[in-house]
Amino acid sequence: MSDSPDFPLRRSVRSYVVRAGRMGPGQTRALALWGPQFIVPYAPQPLDATRLFGRAAPLVLEIGFGMGDATAAIAQAMPGSDFIGVEVHTPGVGALLKHIGEKGLTNVRIISHDAVEVLEHMIAPESLAGVHVFFPDPWHKKKHHKRRLIQSEFAGLLVTRLAPAGYLHCATDWQPYAQQMLEVLSAQPLLTNTAAGFAPKPDYRPLTKFENRGLKLGHGVWDLVFTKT
């Protein structure tokens, strides 16, 4: 089976903007100390996850892990699974590496590259037990909606990478984007919603500081959990 879908995505529009950001001393140190061990260079060929992690275990991909707080917490709570985080912002990569070093995590690897190209070329079909997409940029302005990550073509690509019974978990604090996600994922013939609409927050997803602040102010958060049939 080919490592690429039958409908390769053309990325004329990116779903992110690379911002330089400020690297703190801890992040810089972590990048130098832990980067060589835990950052996987992009290469247009399928990963051998068993060789990469030194074991056969369920593999979960997280797209856009931000500063890595949730990634590290989930990986620590689920030592029986392996996690690959994809993030293009260097400060976030440094922050997750700092978590990895401080918590002694061995079940996390990082790819700092465009998520579509990673999925197309590095993730083999039906190899993922799960995919996490937490709080992707909602691109509020209508003219920027085309930059939103969760759209039909991308969802179709994700489905090809999920193993049967694998799950896709998205979360957002922007209701219009939540509704779009619900419509897009519900239209995928191989995905089944685990809830009648939006899902209760799964226990494994920790509340972020940002999310906690928003909830105290009365802001909503919407989770969507679909499984591949």
C-alpha positions in Angstrom: 0.0 0.0 0.0 1.3 3.4 -0.9 2.4 5.8 1.9 0.5 8.6 0.3 -3.2 9.0 -0.2 -4.8 9.0 -3.7 -5.6 12.7 -3.3 -2.3 14.4 -2.3 -3.1 17.8 -0.8 -1.7 20.9 -2.4 -0.6 23.4 0.3 -1.0 26.7 -1.5 -2.6 28.0 1.7 -1.0 27.2 5.0 -3.0 26.6 8.2 -0.4 28.3 10.3 1.9 31.3 10.3 5.5 30.7 11.6 6.2 33.2 14.3 9.7 33.5 15.6 8.7 33.7 19.3 11.1 34.2 22.1 13.0 31.2 23.4 13.5 31.2 27.1 16.8 29.9 28.6 15.1 26.7 29.7 13.7 26.0 26.3 17.0 26.8 24.6 18.8 24.5 27.0 16.3 21.7 26.4 16.5 22.1 22.7 20.3 21.6 22.8 20.2 18.8 25.4 17.2 16.8 24.4 16.6 17.8 20.7 19.1 15.3 19.2 17.3 12.4 21.0 13.7 13.4 20.7 13.3 15.5 17.5 12.8 13.4 14.4 13.9 15.1 11.2 11.4 15.3 8.5 12.0 12.8 5.7 9.6 11.9 2.8 9.4 8.2 3.8 7.3 6.3 6.3 8.4 6.2 9.9 9.2 2.8 11.5 7.6 3.6 14.9 8.6 0.2 16.4 12.2 1.0 15.7 11.9 4.7 16.7 10.4 3.9 20.2 12.1 0.5 20.6 8.8 -1.3 21.1 5.4 -2.0 19.5 2.7 0.1 21.1 -0.4 2.1 20.1 0.8 5.3 18.3 -1.0 8.6 18.7 -0.3 11.7 16.6 -0.8 15.2 18.0 -1.0 18.1 15.5 -0.1 21.5 16.8 0.9 20.8 20.5 1.6 24.5 21.3 3.8 24.6 24.4 3.4 20.9 25.0 1.7 20.9 28.4 -1.2 18.6 27.4 1.1 16.4 25.3 3.4 15.8 28.2 0.6 15.2 30.7 -1.1 12.7 28.5 2.1 10.9 27.6 2.9 10.6 31.3 -0.5 9.3 32.2 -0.5 6.8 29.3 2.9 5.1 29.4 1.7 2.2 27.3 1.2 4.4 24.2 3.7 6.3 22.1 3.1 9.9 21.0 4.4 11.9 18.0 3.8 15.6 18.3 3.9 17.9 15.2 4.6 21.6 15.8 6.3 24.2 13.7 7.0 26.8 16.4 10.4 26.5 17.9 9.6 27.8 21.4 6.8 25.2 21.7 9.3 22.5 20.6 11.7 23.7 23.3 9.0 23.8 25.9 7.9 20.2 25.2 11.5 19.0 25.3 11.8 20.7 28.7 8.8 18.7 29.9 10.3 15.5 28.4 13.5 16.0 30.2 12.0 17.0 33.6 9.4 14.2 33.6 11.8 11.6 32.1 9.4 10.7 29.3 10.5 8.1 26.8 7.3 7.8 24.8 7.3 11.1 23.0 8.9 12.2 19.8 8.7 15.6 17.9 8.5 16.4 14.3 8.9 20.2 13.5 7.3 20.3 10.1 4.1 20.9 8.2 1.5 18.5 9.4 0.1 17.7 5.9 3.5 16.7 4.6 4.2 14.6 7.7 0.9 12.8 7.3 1.3 12.3 3.6 4.9 11.0 3.7 5.9 9.9 7.2 2.8 8.3 8.6 1.9 5.0 7.1 -1.8 4.2 6.2 -3.8 2.7 9.1 -0.9 3.1 11.5 -2.4 5.5 14.1 -4.4 4.5 17.2 -5.4 8.1 17.6 -5.0 11.7 16.5 -5.3 14.7 18.8 -6.0 18.2 17.4 -6.4 20.5 20.4 -7.2 24.2 20.0 -6.1 24.7 16.4 -6.0 28.3 15.2 -9.7 29.2 14.5 -8.8 31.9 12.0 -11.7 34.1 13.1 -12.1 36.3 10.0 -14.2 34.9 7.2 -11.6 35.6 4.6 -9.2 33.4 6.6 -11.5 30.4 7.1 -9.7 28.6 4.2 -6.7 28.4 6.5 -8.5 26.3 9.1 -6.9 22.9 9.5 -10.0 20.8 9.9 -11.5 20.8 6.4 -12.8 17.9 4.2 -9.6 17.1 2.4 -7.5 17.1 5.5 -10.1 15.0 7.4 -10.0 12.5 4.5 -6.2 12.3 4.8 -6.5 11.7 8.6 -8.9 8.9 8.1 -6.5 7.1 5.8 -3.9 7.2 8.6 -6.1 5.9 11.3 -6.2 2.2 12.0 -9.7 0.6 12.2 -11.3 1.6 15.5 -8.8 4.4 15.8 -10.0 7.8 17.1 -9.8 11.4 16.2 -10.2 13.9 19.0 -10.5 17.6 18.3 -11.1 20.4 20.8 -11.7 24.2 20.3 -12.9 27.2 22.3 -14.4 28.9 19.2 -18.0 27.8 18.7 -18.3 28.5 14.9 -15.2 26.4 14.3 -16.6 23.7 16.5 -19.7 23.6 14.4 -17.6 23.5 11.2 -15.5 20.6 12.6 -18.7 18.7 13.5 -20.1 19.1 10.0 -16.8 18.2 8.3 -16.1 15.1 10.4 -19.8 13.9 10.3 -19.5 14.0 6.5 -16.6 11.5 6.5 -18.2 8.1 5.7 -15.6 6.1 7.7 -15.9 8.2 10.8 -18.6 7.6 13.5 -19.3 10.2 16.2 -19.0 8.8 19.7 -21.6 11.3 20.9 -24.9 12.9 19.7 -23.0 16.1 18.6 -20.2 17.3 20.8 -18.6 14.9 23.3 -17.9 15.3 27.0 -14.3 16.1 27.6 -12.4 12.8 27.8 -10.6 12.4 31.2 -7.2 12.0 29.5 -7.3 15.6 28.1 -6.1 17.9 30.8 -7.4 21.4 31.2 -4.9 24.0 30.2 -4.3 27.3 32.1 -5.8 29.2 29.2 -8.9 26.9 29.1 -9.3 27.1 32.9 -9.3 30.9 32.6 -11.9 30.8 29.9 -14.2 28.5 31.7 -14.1 30.8 34.8 -15.2 33.6 32.5 -18.0 31.6 31.1 -16.4 30.7 27.8 -17.2 27.3 26.2 -15.0 24.5 25.1 -16.2 21.9 22.6 -14.7 18.4 22.2 -15.4 16.1 19.2 -14.4 12.4 19.3 -14.9 10.3 16.3 -13.8 6.7 15.6 -12.9 5.0 12.4 -15.3 2.2 11.4 
